[in-house]
Amino acid sequence: MTTPDSTAPQAADVIVIGGGPGGYVAAIRAAQLGLTVTCVEADRTLGGTCVNVGCIPSKALLQSSEHLEWLRLHAAEHGVRIDGTVSVDLPAMMARKTDVVAQNTKGVEFLFRKNKVTWAKGFGTLRAGNLVDVRAADGTVTTWQGRSIIIATGSVPVQLPFLPFDEQRVLSNVGALSLAEVPKTLIVVGGGVIGLELGSVWRRLGAQVTVVEYAPTILPGNDDDIVKEADRILRKQGLTLHTGTKVTGADVRADGVTIHVEKDGATQSLHADCVLVSVGRKPSLSGIDAAALGLAMGPRGEIVVDDQQRTNLPGVYAIGDVTGGKLLAHKAEEEGVVAAEVIAGKPAHMHHRTVPGVVYTWPEIATVGLTEAEVKASGRAYRAAKFPFSANGRARSMGETQGFVKFIVDATTDEILGCHMLGPTASELIAEVVLAMEYRASADDIGMTVHAHPTLSEVVKEAALAALGRALHM
């Protein structure tokens, strides 16, 4: 066992354990505020799961595969003729994905240098007294002492006991982003965000994709209208969806994987070349011995924090996936900013009411706030209304008319309680509503705001007006 060097610990105002979106943003913000900062990260590159094997590479493949599908299905209707067969050059597509990831990781390194953040390369172990031992790849250990610690160790995918990841036949998000060839058949266990996004990628590239979801619907937790429309569209695109279906076992062989499923008492076996297991993620406590440290933990293995990201340990903060809740990169980033500002003496606090969520299928899905079912269950009087993209001039000119924007507003004050979108560039359109909700705006505030014409953003305006009973183009 390698022990820390006997020399005195190196000091920093803030030590961030983890260089993912939450960790590196926290480090940069703390440095901007004049604090000396060290970020501990064992991977060869910064950026964590999101940049290296999550958000960024998946969006690169989603974009590439969307181009392919557009050429095959929609180019002709735009008067674009293609001589010959449109085909997939998977190595070139993967090379582009790798290059996109490299640009982002190098960008984070540049920001560290620009802001004078020290990258301690190695695996970090937190000890009592805000000491962090950093074990480098060669086995040497350096100890750092922080006035404050920010734990940003992220999350890891949940494995099924009978389907452990081998990244060859049984894939996590990591393996599903790096297949050497397009499988003929792919089973996705889990109909949530990651499963539907990566399932969509490989379907577009030519695989027959079957999604198995234990919950009664895909995208559990989303607004019912969104779920129904997404289910309809994804099935029409070619995904086979089995909802309310439990995976009870599996057989992994050299030629593929057979999974055994049960629905309404009936059993069935499904076979595929590969299986992507996407049943959720759990907090990663690598290097964090919660019991030994006396760190307060929640029922799902998450670190308990307050609205300033403080743990129960003096000078120790935690951010991002390791604290549970919505496992989103942008949530981790904002929590990182809050933690850095609190450490620097700023009056910052975190609230999650206006954290948006996005599913990067096509059309995209974007949501913020409460679903209609949640508002109804609360007993609060409300109004809900939708406006379709099919009634929008820009959407028609683009040939992207599927979907709608839905608002849920207070029946008395018209305050926006939730907004749910399924349509082209919904990931960009949701920002307007997030800002409005941050300022406790009403649907009327959005309705009276001038939106450029012709733009997709007019659908947001019209949906807000629809919630008031005065949509103009419907």
N, C-alpha and C positions, 0 to 999 in steps of 0.2 A: 504493500500500500504506500503510495506516494504521500508524503507529508508536506505541509507548507514550509517554505524557506524560513529560517530563523530570523531573517532581517525584519525590521519594523515594517508594518503594513504601509502601503502607499495610500495617501489620503485623497479624497474627493468630496466635494459638497454633496453630490448626488451620484449614486451608483445605480444604474438601470440594468436589471438582469433580463436580457432578452432584446434582440434587435429587430423584432417585427414591427408592423405599423404603429402599434401603441408604444413600444419601447423606443424606437428611433425618433418618433415625433416628440415623446416626452424628453428625450435627451437633447434634441435640438432646441425645444422651447426653454428648457432649463438653462441651456448655454446662452440663449438670447437674453435671458434675464440676469446674466452676469455670474452664474454659478459655474464652478468647475465640475465637469461631468465625465464619468466613465461609463461606457456601455459594454456589458459583457455578452458576447455572442460566440458560440462554438462553431456555427456553420462557416463554410468558406466564404459565404457572401452574406451581406446584410439583407434585411427585408422580411425575414421569417417566412412562414407558410404562405402568406398572401402573395408576396412578390415572387417567391421561388417556385412554389408548387400549388398555388391556389388561385386567387383572384386574377392576377396578371396573365399567367400562361393560359388559363381557361378562357379568358376573354380574347386572347390572341387566336385561339383555335375556334372559338365561337364566331369571331369576325371572318376568319378565312372560310369556314364552312358555310356561313351565311352568303358570302360572295358566290360560292359554288352553287348553292341552291338557287340564288337569284338568276344566275346565268342559265341554269337548266329549266327553271319554271317560268321566269318572267321576262327574260331578255327580249324574246320575240314580240311580246305585246308592246314593248317600247320601241319597236322597229330596229332592234339590234340583232343582226344575223351573225351566227357563228358557223364558219365552215369547219366541218370535221366534228369530232366527238370531244365534249368537255370531260376531262379526266382528272383524277386526283394524283398529285405528286406529293405523297405523304412525307418523304424525307425533306423536301423543300419547305413544306408547311411546318414541320417540326423545327427545322433550322431557323425559320423566321420567328417561331415562338421562343426559341432559345435566345435569339438575338434581342427580342423585346424584353425578356427577363434580364438579360445582361445590361441593357441600357438602364433599366430601373435600379438594379443593384449598384451599378457604378454611380448612378445619380445620388443614391443615399450615401455612399462613401464620400462623394464630393461635398455633400452637405455637412457631413461630419468634419471634414477638413476645414471647410469654410467657417464653421461655428466652433472650431477647436474642441470637438468632442473626442475623447480618447476611446478607441476601440480596443478593449481587452479581449484578445482572441483566445477563446477557450471555454470550457464548461464551468459555469459558476455554481458554487454551493454556498448558501447563506448560513452563517453561524450567528450565535447570540452576540449581542453587542454591535450589530450592524457591520459585521465582518463578512467579506465575500472571498472565498478561495477560488482562484481561477486556474483550472488545470489545462495547460496547453496541449496540443497534439503530441508533443514530444514527451509528455509526462511531467514536465516541470510545473510547479505550483507557485503562483504569486498571490499574496493576500492584499486585499484592498479594504480600507476602512472608510465608510461613508457616514456623513452627518445624517443623510437620509437615504433610504433604499426604495426603489420602485421595482416591484416584482411584475414582470411582463412576459411570463413564460408561455403564454398562449394555450393552445389545446391540441389534442391528438384525436384522430378518428377512432370511433368505437368499433371494436371487432366483435363479430359473432363467434361464440365458442366453437362452433362446428364449421366455421369458415374463416380461419385465420389468414391474414394477408400473406401472399407469397409474391405479389406484384407481377406474376406471370399469368396465372389463371384466375386467382382471386385478388381483385384490385382494390386499393384505396384510391383516393383522389390522385395520389402521386403516380401510381402505375397507370391509371386511366389517362393521364396526360402524356404518357411516353410510350404508347404501344408502337411496335415496329411495323405493324401492318394492320389494316382495317379488318377486324374480325367479321366473319360472316354473320354470327349471332352473338348478341350481348344481353345478359340479364342484369338489370339494375335493381338491387334490393334497397328500397327507400325512394319514395316519391316526393322528396323535399327539393330544396333549391339545388344542391350539388348534383343529386341524381338526375334531375330533369335537365339541367344545363349540359352535363357531360353526356347524358343519353342523347340529347339533341345533336351534339357534335358528331357522335359516331353514327347516328341515323343518317344525317346529311351526307356523311362520307361513304355510306353504303351498307352499314350493318343493319340487320333486323334486330330491333331493340325492344325488349319486354321489361316493363317496370312493375315491380311487385311492392305494394305498399300495405302495411298492416292497418293503418287508419282507414276509416270509411271513405276518405277522399284523398287525392293528391294534395300537396301543399297544405297540410293541416295547420290550422290557426289563422289562415287567410280569410278574407271576406267571402261569404258564400257565393255571391255573384261572380267574383273573380275566379273562384275555384271551378264553378260550372262552365264558364266560358273557356278557361284554360284547358280543362278536360276535353271539351269538344274540339278545340283547335288542335291540340296535341295528338288526339286520336286521328283527326283528319290528315295531319301531316305524316302519320305512319307509325307513331309509337303505339305499342300494345300495352294497355294499362290494366293491371289487376289490383283493384283496391279492396280493402277489407279482407286481405289475404295474409296469412301467417306463414312464414318460412319455418319449417319444423326440422329440417336436416339437409345434409348435402353430401354428395360424393364427388371428390376431386380426383380426376384421372389425367393421364398424359394428353388425352385427346379433348379434354374439356371438363365442364362441371355440370352435374345434375343436381338441381335443388328440389326438395320436396315441400309442397305447400298445401295449406288447408284453408278452405273457405266454406262457411256454412255447413261444416261437418263433412264435406266432400274433400278428398285428397287428390293430388295430381303431382306429376313430376315434370319439370321443365329442364331442357338441356340447352347449353350454349357453349361457345368456344371460351368465353370469359364471363366472369361475374364481377360487377362493381358493387361493393358493399358500401352503402351510403346511408347509414341509420343514425347519424348524429356524431357529435364530437364531445369530448369531455376535457375538463381542465387538466393541463399538464403541470405537475408539481416536481419536475426534474430539478434536483438540487435544492428543493425546499422540503425539509423534514418538519411538517407542521406540528406534529406531536412534540418533538424535541424542542421546538422553538416556542411552543405555547400559542401558536397562531390559530385564531378562531376560524372555523370552517363551517360551511353550510351543508345542508342535507344532500346535495349532489356533488360534493367534493370540491366546491368552489370556495375561494377565499372571501370572507365576509368583509365588506367595506362600507363606509358611510358615503354621503353625497360629496365628500371631498377626497374620496379614494383612500382614506386612512384605514389601516387595519387596527387591530387591538394592540399591536406592538408599537412602542414609541419610535417615531421616525421611520416607520415602515409603511409603504403604500403599495397598493396593487391595482392593476388596470387590465382591461381587455378580457379575453376569453377566460382567463384564469379566475375571474370574478363572477363568471356565469352570466345569466341574462341572455340577451341577443348576441350571438357570436358573430360580430360584424367588425370588419377592419375600421370603418369610419367611427364606430362607437369606441373602439380601443384608442383611436387617435385623439378623440375629444377627451376621453378620460385621462390620457397621457398629458394633454395640455392642462387640464384641471389640476392634476397631481403636481406638475411642475410649478404652476402658478401659486398653489397653496404653499408649497415648500418655500417659494420666494416671498411669501408674505402677502400675496394678492388675495382678494376676497372672492375666490372662484368656487363654484360648486357645480356638480353634474346632475342633470335631470334627463330622463330618458323618454319623456312624453313625445318629443319630436324627432326621435331617431328614425329615419326612413329605412325601409327594406326594399331590395330589388332582386328580381329573378331575371337573369339575362337569357331567357329563351327568346324566340321571336314569334309573335310580338313580345315585347318586354312587359314585365309586371313590376309596378312600384306602388308602395303603400306607406302611409304614415298615420299614426293615431289609432283610434279604435275602429273595430269592425262594427257593422250594423248589429250583429248578434250581441256584441259586448255592450253597446249602448242600450239596446232593448232590454237586456238582462239587468242593467242598472236601474231601470225604471224611469230614466230621464226622458222627457218628451223630446222628440226629434223629428226631423224631416230628412229623407234621403232621395236623391235623384241622380240619374245618369244622363250623359250626353255621348252619342256614338261618334267615332272617328269617320264613319261613312257619311256624316252630314258636314264634313269639313273640306273646304276646297283644296287645301294643301295636301291633305291625306289622299284625296281623289287623284290629284296630279301625280303623286308618288306611287299610286297603286297600292297603298297601305291603309286599307279601310277597316280592318278588323279591330274590334275592341271598343272600349269606352272609358270615360272618366266618371267616377262616382264620388259624390260628396255626401257626408252625413253631418248635419248641422243641428244646433240647439233650436228647438221649436220657438223659443221666445226671443233669444238674443241673436240668432243666426251665427253664433260662434262656431267655427269649424272644429268638429270633434274627430273627424277622420276623413281620409281621401284615399281612394283605391283606383289604380289605373291599369288597364291592359291595352297596350297599343304601341305604335312605333315611337321609339326614343322616350318611353315612359321614364326611364332612368334619369333623363335630363329634365323632363317636365315636372317631376315631383319636387324639385328644389324650390319652385315658386310657392308651393303649398306649405312646405316645411318652414320657409321664412314667414309666411303669413301666420302659421300656427305659433311660431316662436313669439310673435308680437300679439298673440291672442286676437287675431283678426277675424272678421266675419266673412261669410260668403259674399255679402254685399261689397266688401272692400275689394275682393278680387273681381267681382262683377263690374265695378265702376272703373277699374284700372284699364287703360287703353292697351290693347295687345296688337302688335303689328299684324297686318293682313297681306298675303295669306300665310299663316303659320299654324303649326300643330298646337301651339300654345293657346290658340283661340278655343280649342276644345275644353281646356281648363276653365277659361272664362265662362263659356256656355254652360258647363256643368254646374258651376257656382250659381249662375243665374237660374238654372233649372231647379236648384234646391230652393230658390226663392219663388218659383212658379212663373218665371218670366224669361225663359230661354228664347232667343231671337230666331234661331234657325232650325227649330224643331216643333 
